[in-house]
Amino acid sequence: MKIIVDSHIPNIRGKIEPRAEVVYLEPGDITREAVRDADALIVRTRTRCDAALLDGSRVGFIGSATIGTDHIDLDYCGSHGITVRNAPGCNAPAVAQWVFCAITAWMRHRGLSSPAGLTLGIVGVGHIGSIVARWGRELGFTVLLNDPPRENMENVETGENREKMGDCSIDGIFSPLDELQRRCDIITFHTPLTRDGQWPTWHLCDQAFLDGLDHCRLIIDAARGPIADNAALLGWHGDVALDCWENEPNISRELLEKAIVATPHIAGYSAEGKQRGTAMMLEALNGFYGWDIPVPEIAAPATGAPDVTLEGIAASYDIMADTAALKADAAAFEPLRNTYRHRPEYRH
């Protein structure tokens, strides 16, 4: 049995080897030729798993140590008997930490001393959005939630739907997107990237969306780059805080210059988040192959700190140091991401 593992996935070396031959490769080296004789892949978002990679291989299992699956052709995998597992919610507390550090940096930049009177709109209320909503209310923001797929799911009360939502409990009702456009000072996106279906999110934040904003002053994208039309953001009069960009790693230099906060897709890069992702991959391998690889326990809760202060969150992570590093050298986007020193999550 041969398993190929992205060499940037931490805390995994030595864990699988007693049960399989393991080859660790850079993302760029995970090619069609490399995976031809592999039985399983453990990857990150930098590896596009589709027919171009998988045709002619014997791969029967793909694990992605990330929350999303838009880099995996699920239809292809389903039609070829390939099981896919990801790590939903593994980095949710880290992304919430990034969001409020970005908001704090923006407030300081604009001379705002308190969340009082500010309305925060959250588009996408899954693992990450639920933590952002809970922390936002505790910090004193007025919080509006928008998530049509979840709203539709929760209107159909079944055990299956409740299981899908997992720990993503929220306290509040959903608002239509145009209400967020009318009322919010800050809007942050936490949706998956989808191009089809009833609620596609590709370019959800486009020119028409921006034109419909009444008094929004800050747009945040720490989800997926193409959720926000980067060209439209560049021409918008308001501020932006971006961790995810279109055309990564070849991002817009002009948008980088405009952004108040700008980081190289590392919002979820906490030590604990990476540990959760790896643990979830080991659990998935155990379930698929019937193995009993020991899975480490993660001390920090995946639901985020129970008590928060804005000062405490800001002190837990120097987001402007990461912003300065990227602004100093946009071409270093990928090296900065791949060599990132995983920060500790905000605890309390």
N, C-alpha and C positions, 0 to 999 in steps of 0.2 A: 504494500500500500504506500502511495506517495502523496504527500500533501505539500502544496506550495503556500507559503505564508509571506505576506508583505513584511519586509524587514523593519518597517517603522512601527509595527504593532508592539507595544511594550509588554513586559511581564509574561511572555509566552514561550520564550526559548527554554527548552528542556522539559516542557510540560507534556508535549505530544510524542516526543522521540521514542519513549519505550514501546509505543504502539504502532508507529509508522515511520517511514523515511520522510524527513522534513527538509524542504529546501527553502531558504529565506532569500527573497529577491527584492530589489528595488522595484517600485511600481512600474517604471519604464521597461523593466526586464521581464515583466509578466506578459509574455507574448504568446501568440498561437503555437509557436514551436515549443516554448517552454512548458505549456500546459498540456501538450498532446498526450503525454503518458501519466498525467496527474489524475488522482481519484477525487481530490478535494482542493478547494481554494479558500484561503482566509485572507480577505482583502480589506481595503479602505475605499474611500470615494474616488481615488485617483485611478482605479482600475475599472474600465468599462467592460462589463461581462455581457457579451452578446454573441451573435453568430460569428462575427469576425474573429473573436477570441476562442470560442468554444467548439466550433464545427470540427468534427474529426477527432475530438478528444474523448476521453472516458470519464470526464468529470461528472460526478453524481451529486456533489454537495458543494454549495457556495455559502460561506459565512462572511458577513460584512460586520466588522467591529465598529459600526457606526449606526446612527439612528435612522438614516434614510436608505432608500433602495432605488433612487432614480438613476443610479449608475448601473443598474442591473436590468436587463431585458427580461422581465418576469414572464411575459407571454412565451418567449423563446424557451426559457428554462422549464416552464410548465409543460410545454409541448414535447420537450425532450427528456422528461423524467428527472430533472435536476431539482433537488430540494434547496431552497434558499432560506437562510435565517439571518436576521440582523439583530441589532442591540437597541431596541426602542427605549428611550429615556435615559440611556447610560450617562449622557453628559448634560442632562437638563439643568441641574443646579449650577454648573459652570456657565452655561449660556445665560441663565438668569443673572448670575453675578456680573457677567460682561455687560448685559443690558443696563443694569442700574449703575455700573461704573461709567458707562457711556453717558447716561442721563445726567449723572452728577458732574461729569466733565463739561457737558453742554451747559448745565445750569451755572457753573462757575464762569464759563466763557461769556454767558449772557447776563451775568450779574443777578441771577435769581437765587434767593437764599433759602427758599422753602418749597416743598411740593404743594403746599396749601394753595388752592385755586387752579392747579394744573390738572387737566384731564388726560389720562393715558388710555389710548385705544390699543387693544391687543387683537390682532388678526391671526387666528389659529390658536386654539386653546387645548392643545394636547399636553404632553408631559411638560414641555418647556413653558408654554403659555399659561398653564395652570399655576406654576410656581411664580411666574411674573405677575399674574393677577393677585395671588395671595400676598406676595411681598408688597406689591404696589398699594394695595388697600392698607396694609399695616403701616406703610411709610407715610400715608396721608394723601395719596393721589386719589382723585375720582377715577374709577376704572370702568371702561366699557369693553365688552367682549363681542367678538364677531367670529363665528365658526359655523357656516351653514351645514357642512356635512355632519358635524357633531350635534348641532341642534336638531337636524332631521333624525339622526340616530336615537337621540334621547327622547324624541317624541314617540318612538316605537319602543315601548318598555318591554325588553326581553332580557333574559339572563345573558345571552350571547353579547348583546350590546354593552351591558355593564362590564362584562369580562374584557371586552375590547378597550374600554376606557381605563381599566386598571386603577392606578393610583392618581389619575388625573381629575380628582374631584375639585369642583369649584363651587363658590357661593355667589350666585348671581344669575341674571337672565341674559340672553343674547340680544344684541342690537344689530339692525341692518347696517351694511357698510356705509350707506349714505349718512346715517346718523353719526358714525365715527368721523366722517368727512366734515360734518357741520360742527361738531362739538369738541373735537380733540385738539390739544396742544401738541401732543406727541403720539405718533402711531408706530408700533413695532410689529414686524411680521414674523410669524412662527409657523408657517404652513409647509407641508411637503411641496415639491415641485411637480406639478402635473400639467399636461397639455390638453388632455381630453376629459370627457365626462361632463357632469352637470356643473361642476365648480372648478374649472381649470385655474391654476395659479400662475402660469407663465405670464409675465408682464401684468400681473394683477395691479401693481403700482405703475401705471402707465401715464401718458400725458393727460388723458381724460380724467384719470383718478386725481392727479395733482391739480388739474384745473378746477376740480370740484371741492377742493379744500377751502374752508372758510377762514380759519385762523390757525391752522396747524403750523408749528414752527420747527418741528424735528421729525424726520423719517428715519427709522432704524431698520436695517436688514441684517439679521444674524441667522438667516435660514438658508436660502439658496440665492445665488446671484441673480439668475434670470427672473426671480419673482418681481424685482424692480427693474424697470427699463432704465438702464444707466444713462443713456443719452437724454432721456426726459429729466432725470434727476439733475443732470449737469445744468440744464436750463431753468430749473426751478429756483424760485427766490429764497426758499427756506434752507435750513441746515440739514445735513445728513450725517449719520453715523453708520459706517459699513464695516462688516467683517466678511461678507460674501459679495462677490463681484461677478459681473458677466465677463466671459472670456478669460477666466483665471488660467494661468498666472499672468497673462498679458493684459493687465487691467488698464483702464483709462487713466492716463497721467493727469488729465485735467480734473477728473472727478476725485482723484486722490488729493489733489491740491485743495479742492473745495471742501472736502469732508472735515468736519470737526474732529471726529474719531475715525481712524482708518487702520484696520489690522488685517493680517494675511490669513483669514479663514481659520482662526484659532480660538474662537469664542468658547468652544466646548473642550478646549485642551487643558483640562485639569488632571492632576495625578489620579484623583479618585474616579473621574469619568473614564479615563483610559483603563484603570483597573476593572471597572464595571464592564466595559466593553469586552475585555479579554476574558473575564469570568463568564460572561454570557456566551462567548464563542466556545469555551471549554464545555459548558453545559449543553450547548447545541450539538457538539461532537459526541458527547456522552449519549445523548438521546438518539442520535442518528445511527451510531455504530454500536451502541450497547456497551460502551466503555465505562470505566469508573475513575477517570482522571480527577484527582482532588481539585476542587474549585474553592479558591480563597474567598473568605468573607470580607466585605468592604465595610469599614466602620462608619463612614459618613452616609447619612440617609439619602436614598435616591430621590426623595421628595423635597430635598432642600432644607435649609435651616428653619427651625420652627419659629424663631424670633429674629427680627432684623432691625437694624438702624441704617440710615443712609450713610452716616459717617463710617460705620463699621464695614459696610460693603465696600465703600471707596477705599478704605485703608487696607482691605484684603488683597488688592490687585492694582498695580500701577498701569492703567490702560494707556496713559499718555506716553509711557516709555515705549510700548509696542507701536503706538502711532508714530512716534518720532523715528523709530527704526525703519518703518516702511516708507515714510515720506522721504527719508534720506536716500533711499535706493529702491525704487519700484521694481527694478529687475531682480531684486533679491526676494521677491514674494515666495517662491518655492523653497529656497534655502532657509528663509526665516521660519516657514511653516514646518519643514522637515526636521529642523534642529531646535525647535521650540522647547524651552524648559517648562515642563508641565507644572502649572501653578497649583497651590492648594485651594480648594473650594472655600467659600465663606461658610463658617460654621455657626457663629452666633456673636 
